[in-house]
C-alpha cells in the first residue's frame, strides 16, 4: 500500500509541476484515482514539505512549493 501511495504522490507531483495547481477533484479526474488515494498522495507530499495549500472561496488548491529545482535543464540562456 505504501508503494502505491508513493507512486500516486509522484503522479501528483508531476501533474502539479506541469499544471501549477489543482483541487482534489481535478486531480481525481485527471489522474484517475479515488479521492481517498489522491488525499493520501497529497498527505505524503505535504509531509515532505513539498506542497503549498491555498484556500480560495469554497475550494482548496494544491501547488508545489517554489523551491529551486535541481537538475532542471532545458531553459535557454
Order of alpha helices (4+ residues) and beta strands (2+ residues): alpha-beta-alpha-alpha-beta-beta
